[in-house]
Amino acid sequence: MTDFKDFNLRPFLLDAVKEAGFKTPTPVQKKIIPLIAAGKSVVGQSQTGSGKTHAFLLPIFNQIDLSQNAIQAVITTPSRELAYQIYEAAKQLASKSETPIEIGNYVGGTDKQRQIDKLGHHQPQIIIGTPGRVLDLLKAGAIKLRQVKYMVVDEADMTLDMGFLNEVDQIASSMPEDLQMLVFSATIPQSVNEFLRRYMENPAIEEIPTETTISPTIDNYLISTKGRDKNQLVYNLLTMGEPYLALVFTNTKERADELTDYLKQQGLKVAKIHGGIQPRERKRIMKSIHRLDYQYVVATDLAARGIDIEGVSLVINDDIPTESEFFVHRVGRTGRNGMSGTAITLYKPSEEPKIQEVERMGVKFEPKNLVKGELVDTYDRNRRNKRTKDKKQLDPTLLGMVKKKKKKIKPGYKRRIRKAISEKEVRDRRVEQHQDFRAAKRAKMKQMRAKRNR
């Protein structure tokens, strides 16, 4: 499949695709669209920026019955921003249809009673929303799912992380048995697998390799913050050129607030997006960003899955993401549809293990330094490792013991070496267990915060 015409799409969809500027299908679209069109349930494992939104929207729009005023497709997403993104993409496709296509967007933080009243008079053909709000409407009897043909669970791993998989389960259990289930996820954790087995019999499973998720048109740079004021560094990076639109991602809401305040003090007009901003205000800000009222945007990882803005030319990672998968989601905001883009990641020397974790995902960095307003090449941080890559490395303390070895070995020397190595392994295991405990605690707190914010 080298052209959207090969998918036998309705003429209005071809017009919409052309208007959106899509020239050729992405790898995920080439694989997924024919499977959905053939009536198969699908598990698509792919990252943000791979084109998966249109991979499920196009075949759904192509096959829904436009004469039937009933809900035929339900699309759930874990974040409000992502729901708005999919809703906008769906509206753009529907805008080219001569027969009106009704699309409903239902997320937390909006007027639920007003939605219930409106649904009592008219049911849309496609609904898009967060699991909590969709389930609320279902329990209120406002939405009727007896004629649903498709259910899409987008960002299933994030749905699990935020504690919404139970809500999705309840929604799916209210649908017909011959439901065509379409699940998309960056990763497939065990709990998601259990959900899939419950609702999908012999689904088509397609995995799009990680290498395809970071566009080759993106310059991916790495800069050390050692000895530098990070706020000043971010400001210098943002203003060293004229980015069409720049996104700066932070790990926390507090850091987003701090950095936004600093950049505003330097005279920049900056928009801020994170979970602590009220839904109505977030929606207003997003509309302003789409109108290009802002050249600079500071956002948290929650927004990384939901922001889909055309023309992002620069992404700055103020910190390495807490979850390494988010790195691809962040960087995937630029370099879209074959356009060029720049991604810059800032890191402290103590964060070397986090950088290595990202690199194990297939991500390659170019080491850079900012000198007199220009990015210049700098040394490879792995240069020492490369010189000794064929040698098994010992802990520095143990290495020192070995180097002190004399030709005439004293009694018990080998025993002391073995004991030291054993003690080192015990310490390493304890550190690893402590890290696992902290990771589990963070995940639990994340779920609790998500439930409170729903």
C-alpha positions in Angstrom: 0.0 0.0 0.0 1.7 3.2 -1.2 -1.4 5.4 -1.5 -4.5 6.0 0.5 -6.5 5.2 -2.6 -5.4 1.6 -2.2 -7.5 1.3 1.0 -10.8 1.8 -1.1 -11.8 4.7 1.1 -14.9 6.7 0.5 -14.3 9.8 -1.6 -14.9 12.2 1.2 -12.2 10.5 3.3 -9.7 10.8 0.5 -10.5 14.5 0.3 -10.1 14.9 4.1 -6.7 13.0 4.0 -5.5 15.3 1.2 -6.6 18.4 3.1 -4.8 17.2 6.2 -1.5 17.0 4.2 -1.0 13.2 4.4 0.7 12.0 1.2 1.4 8.3 1.9 0.3 5.9 4.7 2.6 5.4 7.6 3.9 1.8 8.5 1.2 1.4 11.2 -1.5 2.6 8.8 -0.3 0.2 6.1 -0.6 -2.7 8.5 -3.6 -1.8 10.6 -6.2 -0.3 8.1 -6.6 -3.5 6.0 -7.0 -5.7 9.1 -9.7 -3.5 10.5 -11.4 -3.3 7.1 -11.4 -7.1 7.1 -13.3 -7.2 10.3 -10.5 -8.4 12.6 -9.9 -7.3 16.2 -6.5 -5.8 16.4 -3.7 -5.1 18.9 -1.4 -2.4 17.6 1.8 -1.8 19.6 3.1 1.5 18.4 4.3 4.8 19.8 3.0 8.4 19.6 3.7 10.0 16.2 3.3 6.7 14.2 0.0 7.7 12.7 -2.2 5.3 14.7 -5.1 7.8 15.2 -5.9 7.7 11.5 -5.1 4.0 11.4 -8.3 3.3 13.3 -10.4 6.4 12.4 -10.2 5.9 8.7 -11.6 2.3 8.5 -14.2 3.2 11.2 -15.5 6.2 9.2 -15.3 4.1 6.0 -17.6 1.4 7.3 -20.1 3.1 9.7 -23.7 3.2 8.5 -24.3 7.0 7.9 -28.1 6.4 7.8 -28.2 4.9 11.3 -28.6 7.3 14.2 -27.1 5.1 16.8 -23.7 4.8 18.5 -21.6 2.6 16.3 -18.1 3.3 17.7 -16.7 4.1 21.1 -13.1 5.4 21.5 -11.6 5.7 25.0 -8.4 7.5 25.9 -6.9 8.0 29.4 -6.3 11.8 29.1 -8.6 14.7 28.3 -6.0 16.2 26.0 -5.7 13.0 23.9 -9.5 12.8 23.7 -9.6 16.4 22.3 -6.9 15.5 19.8 -8.8 12.5 18.5 -12.0 14.5 18.5 -10.4 17.2 16.3 -9.0 14.6 13.9 -12.4 12.9 13.7 -14.2 16.2 13.1 -11.8 17.0 10.3 -12.6 13.7 8.6 -16.4 14.2 9.1 -16.2 17.7 7.7 -15.9 16.4 4.1 -18.9 14.1 4.3 -22.1 15.3 2.5 -24.1 13.2 5.0 -23.6 14.7 8.5 -21.7 12.5 10.9 -22.4 13.1 14.6 -19.4 12.8 17.0 -19.6 13.2 20.8 -16.7 14.2 23.0 -17.1 13.3 26.7 -14.4 14.0 29.3 -14.2 14.7 33.0 -14.4 18.3 34.2 -17.2 19.2 31.7 -21.0 19.6 32.3 -22.2 16.0 32.8 -25.9 16.9 33.3 -26.0 18.9 30.1 -24.5 16.0 28.2 -27.1 13.6 29.7 -29.9 15.9 28.7 -28.6 16.2 25.1 -28.0 12.5 24.8 -31.6 11.9 25.8 -32.7 13.6 22.6 -30.0 12.4 20.2 -27.3 9.7 20.1 -24.1 10.4 18.1 -22.7 7.8 15.8 -19.2 8.0 17.3 -18.3 8.8 20.9 -14.8 9.7 22.1 -14.0 10.3 25.8 -12.2 9.4 29.0 -13.2 6.1 30.6 -14.6 7.6 33.8 -17.0 10.0 32.0 -18.1 7.5 29.4 -18.9 5.0 32.2 -20.8 7.7 34.1 -23.0 8.4 31.1 -23.5 4.6 30.6 -24.6 4.1 34.2 -27.0 7.1 33.9 -28.6 5.4 30.9 -27.6 8.3 28.7 -25.7 6.3 26.1 -27.0 3.1 24.4 -24.3 0.7 23.4 -26.5 -2.2 21.9 -25.5 -1.4 18.3 -21.8 -0.6 18.8 -19.6 -2.3 16.2 -16.2 -0.9 17.2 -14.5 -0.2 20.5 -11.1 1.5 20.5 -8.9 1.5 23.6 -6.2 4.0 22.9 -3.0 4.2 25.0 -3.9 1.0 26.9 -0.7 1.1 29.0 -1.4 4.6 30.1 -5.0 3.6 30.8 -3.7 0.9 33.1 -1.1 3.3 34.8 -3.8 5.8 35.6 -6.1 3.2 37.1 -8.8 3.4 34.4 -8.7 -0.2 33.1 -11.5 -1.3 35.3 -13.8 1.4 33.9 -12.9 0.3 30.3 -13.7 -3.3 31.3 -17.2 -2.2 32.5 -17.8 -0.3 29.3 -16.7 -3.2 27.1 -18.9 -5.7 29.0 -22.0 -3.6 28.0 -21.4 -4.0 24.3 -22.5 -6.8 21.8 -20.5 -10.0 21.8 -19.5 -9.6 18.1 -17.8 -6.4 19.0 -14.6 -5.5 16.9 -12.1 -4.5 19.5 -9.1 -2.3 18.6 -6.4 -1.8 21.2 -3.4 0.4 20.8 -0.5 0.7 23.3 3.2 1.6 23.4 3.7 -1.4 25.6 1.6 -4.4 26.6 1.9 -5.0 30.4 0.5 -8.3 31.9 -2.7 -6.6 33.2 -3.5 -5.4 29.7 -2.9 -8.9 28.4 -5.5 -10.2 30.8 -8.0 -7.7 29.5 -7.2 -8.6 25.9 -7.8 -12.3 26.5 -11.2 -11.5 28.0 -12.5 -9.6 25.0 -10.4 -10.7 22.0 -10.3 -14.1 20.4 -7.3 -14.6 18.1 -6.7 -10.9 17.5 -4.3 -9.7 14.8 -1.2 -8.4 16.7 1.0 -5.9 14.9 4.1 -4.5 16.5 5.7 -1.4 14.9 9.4 -1.4 15.8 10.6 1.4 18.1 13.1 2.5 15.4 10.2 3.7 13.3 8.7 6.0 16.0 11.5 8.6 16.0 11.5 10.2 12.6 14.9 10.3 10.9 14.2 14.0 10.1 14.7 14.8 13.9 18.1 16.0 15.1 18.3 14.4 18.6 20.8 16.2 20.8 22.0 15.7 24.4 23.4 18.5 26.5 24.9 18.2 30.0 23.7 20.8 32.6 26.8 20.4 34.8 27.9 23.7 36.2 25.1 25.6 34.4 21.9 27.4 35.4 19.2 25.2 33.9 16.6 28.0 33.6 19.1 30.2 31.8 20.1 27.3 29.6 16.5 26.6 28.5 16.0 30.3 27.8 19.2 30.4 25.6 18.1 27.3 23.7 14.7 28.7 23.0 16.0 32.0 21.8 19.1 31.0 19.9 17.0 30.8 16.7 13.4 31.4 15.7 11.5 28.1 16.4 8.1 28.0 14.6 6.7 26.4 17.8 8.7 25.1 20.7 7.6 22.6 23.4 9.4 22.3 26.7 8.6 19.2 28.7 9.0 18.9 32.5 8.6 16.0 34.9 6.4 17.8 37.4 3.7 20.5 37.6 5.8 22.4 40.1 8.8 22.5 37.7 6.4 23.6 34.8 5.2 26.5 37.0 8.7 27.5 38.0 10.1 27.4 34.4 7.1 29.2 32.9 7.4 32.0 35.5 11.2 32.4 34.7 10.6 32.5 30.9 7.9 35.1 31.3 10.2 37.2 33.4 12.7 37.1 30.5 10.0 38.6 28.2 8.8 35.4 26.5 5.1 34.8 25.8 4.6 31.3 27.2 1.7 28.9 27.4 1.5 26.3 30.2 -0.3 22.9 30.1 -0.4 20.4 33.0 -3.0 18.4 35.0 -3.3 21.1 37.7 -4.9 23.6 35.3 -8.7 23.5 35.1 -10.2 21.6 32.1 -12.0 24.7 30.7 -8.8 26.8 31.0 -6.7 24.0 29.4 -9.1 23.8 26.5 -8.9 27.6 26.0 -5.1 27.5 26.1 -5.0 24.6 23.6 -7.1 26.6 21.2 -4.8 29.6 21.5 -1.8 27.3 20.9 -3.5 25.9 17.7 -4.1 29.5 16.6 -0.3 30.1 17.1 -0.9 32.8 19.7 2.1 31.3 21.5 5.6 30.4 20.2 6.6 28.6 23.4 4.7 26.0 25.4 5.7 24.4 28.7 4.0 21.0 29.4 4.1 17.9 31.6 4.2 14.3 30.5 0.4 13.9 30.7 0.2 16.5 28.0 2.9 14.7 26.0 0.3 12.0 25.1 -2.3 14.6 24.2 -0.7 17.5 22.4 -0.9 17.2 18.6 0.1 20.6 17.2 1.2 21.1 13.6 4.5 22.7 13.1 6.4 21.9 16.3 10.0 22.6 15.3 11.7 22.3 18.7 11.2 20.0 21.7 13.3 20.5 24.9 13.3 17.8 27.6 14.0 19.9 30.7 14.6 16.5 32.4 14.7 12.9 31.4 11.2 11.5 31.8 10.4 9.5 34.9 9.2 6.7 32.6 11.6 6.2 29.7 8.7 5.4 27.3 7.6 9.0 27.6 10.8 10.1 25.9 9.4 8.9 22.5 6.1 10.5 23.2 7.8 13.8 23.9 10.2 13.8 21.0 7.4 12.6 18.7 5.7 16.0 18.9 8.2 17.3 16.3 9.4 15.9 13.0 5.9 14.8 11.9 4.7 14.1 8.4 8.3 14.2 7.1 9.0 17.7 8.4 12.4 18.4 10.1 12.6 19.0 13.8 15.1 19.3 16.7 14.9 17.5 20.1 17.2 18.6 22.9 17.5 16.6 26.1 19.1 18.1 29.2 20.7 15.8 31.8 22.9 15.8 34.9 25.9 13.5 35.1 24.1 11.6 37.9 21.3 10.7 35.4 23.6 8.6 33.2 21.7 5.4 34.0 18.4 7.1 32.7 20.1 8.1 29.5 21.4 4.5 29.0 17.9 3.2 29.5 16.5 5.5 26.8 19.4 4.4 24.5 18.4 0.7 25.1 15.1 1.6 23.4 17.0 2.2 20.2 17.3 6.0 20.6 20.6 7.6 19.5 21.9 10.9 20.8 24.3 13.5 19.4 26.3 15.1 22.2 26.2 18.9 22.0 27.2 21.9 24.0 25.9 25.5 23.8 28.7 27.9 23.2 28.2 31.6 22.4 24.6 31.0 21.2 25.5 28.1 19.0 25.2 24.3 19.4 28.6 22.7 18.9 29.8 19.1 18.9 31.3 17.9 22.2 32.9 14.7 23.5 31.1 11.3 23.4 30.2 10.5 27.0 30.7 6.8 26.3 34.3 7.2 25.0 35.9 5.5 28.1 33.5 2.6 27.9 34.3 2.1 24.2 38.0 1.7 24.9 37.3 -1.1 27.4 34.1 -2.6 26.0 35.7 -6.0 25.6 36.8 -6.1 29.2 34.6 -7.1 32.1 34.5 -4.1 34.5 34.9 -4.5 38.3 33.7 -2.2 40.9 36.4 0.5 41.4 37.0 -0.7 45.0 37.4 -4.3 43.9 39.6 -3.2 41.0 41.9 -1.5 43.4 42.3 -4.7 45.4 43.2 -6.7 42.3 45.8 -4.1 41.3 47.5 -4.4 44.6 48.1 -8.1 44.0 51.9 -8.9 44.4 53.8 -11.7 42.8 54.1 -13.4 46.2 50.4 -13.7 47.2 49.8 -13.6 50.9 47.6 -16.4 52.5 43.8 -15.8 52.2 44.2 -13.2 49.4 41.9 -15.0 47.0 39.3 -15.6 49.8 39.2 -11.9 50.6 38.6 -11.1 46.9 35.8 -13.6 46.7 34.2 -12.2 49.9 34.4 -8.6 48.7 32.8 -9.6 45.4 30.0 -11.4 47.2 29.4 -8.5 49.5 29.3 -6.1 46.5 26.6 -8.4 44.9 24.5 -8.3 48.1 24.7 -4.5 48.2 23.7 -4.3 44.5 20.7 -6.5 45.1 19.6 -4.4 48.0 19.9 -1.2 45.9 17.9 -2.9 43.1 15.2 -4.0 45.5 15.0 -0.5 47.0 14.6 1.0 43.5 11.8 -1.5 42.6 10.0 -0.6 45.8 10.2 3.1 45.1 9.0 2.5 41.5 6.0 0.5 42.7 5.2 3.2 45.3 5.4 5.9 42.6 3.0 3.9 40.4 0.5 3.5 43.2 0.6 7.2 44.0 0.1 8.0 40.3 -3.0 5.8 40.2 -4.3 7.5 43.4 -3.8 11.0 42.0 -5.4 10.0 38.7 -8.5 8.7 40.5 -8.8 11.9 42.5 -8.5 14.1 39.4 -11.1 12.0 37.4 
